[in-house]
Amino acid sequence: MQPLIGLNCSTIECTSLSPSAPIWQDVLAQAMTGELVAAMNYTSLSEICDDPEEMADALEHAEGERGHAAAFAAEGRKIGVDVPNNVDAKHWKPAPRRIHALHHRA
């Protein structure tokens, strides 16, 4: 596998897809979706916080998770792949539902 960062830390421009590109696309998609689910969870958490500082902290964490997701998408573009995400996929769906249910039980 070719490195994406040169030894002098400069980005190497992608001119053709590596044979491992589909694998990296899947890895990055999984990571990006996980970050977006985390952002959704922190946003949901902020909605049930009574303390303004806790609410602000949860929203700050949500923004950080969205930043991580954007970074994974950018890494995909560097290697020439589109990084899809699907927070509504069966694998990811239970976590936001659990938080939503907790919110409505309180």
LUMBA-439891 format. One line per 5 residues: number of its first residue (from 1); for each residue x, y, z of C-alpha. Coordinates in steps of 0.2 Angstrom, whole numbers, plus 5000, padded with zeros to 4 digits. Layout:
N
NUM	X:Y:Z; ...
This chain:
106
1	5000:5000:5000; 5007:5017:4996; 5008:5030:5010; 4996:5045:5008; 5008:5056:5017
6	5026:5059:5011; 5040:5058:5023; 5041:5077:5023; 5023:5077:5028; 5017:5084:5012
11	5001:5076:5005; 5004:5065:4990; 4991:5069:4976; 4981:5054:4971; 4982:5051:4952
16	4974:5033:4951; 4965:5022:4963; 4974:5009:4973; 4968:4991:4973; 4964:4994:4991
21	4953:5009:4988; 4937:5000:4990; 4943:4993:5007; 4948:5011:5013; 4931:5017:5007
26	4922:5005:5018; 4933:5008:5033; 4931:5027:5031; 4913:5026:5028; 4911:5016:5044
31	4921:5028:5054; 4912:5043:5047; 4895:5036:5051; 4901:5032:5068; 4906:5050:5071
36	4890:5057:5064; 4880:5045:5075; 4890:5052:5090; 4886:5069:5085; 4868:5065:5084
41	4869:5057:5102; 4878:5073:5109; 4865:5084:5101; 4851:5073:5109; 4860:5074:5125
46	4861:5093:5124; 4842:5093:5123; 4839:5085:5140; 4853:5095:5150; 4846:5107:5163
51	4863:5115:5166; 4867:5127:5152; 4886:5123:5154; 4882:5104:5151; 4871:5109:5136
56	4885:5119:5129; 4898:5105:5132; 4887:5092:5124; 4885:5104:5109; 4904:5107:5108
61	4907:5088:5108; 4894:5086:5094; 4903:5099:5084; 4919:5090:5087; 4912:5073:5081
66	4905:5082:5065; 4923:5088:5062; 4930:5071:5064; 4917:5065:5051; 4922:5079:5039
71	4940:5074:5041; 4936:5056:5036; 4927:5062:5021; 4942:5073:5016; 4954:5058:5018
76	4943:5048:5006; 4944:5062:4993; 4963:5062:4995; 4963:5044:4989; 4950:5047:4976
81	4935:5039:4984; 4918:5045:4989; 4915:5041:5008; 4896:5037:5010; 4887:5038:5027
86	4871:5031:5032; 4866:5035:5050; 4849:5026:5047; 4857:5009:5043; 4851:4995:5054
91	4868:4994:5062; 4868:5012:5068; 4850:5015:5072; 4848:5008:5090; 4859:5021:5098
96	4849:5037:5094; 4833:5028:5097; 4839:5023:5115; 4843:5041:5119; 4827:5047:5112
101	4818:5034:5122; 4827:5040:5138; 4823:5058:5135; 4804:5054:5134; 4804:5043:5149
106	4812:5057:5160
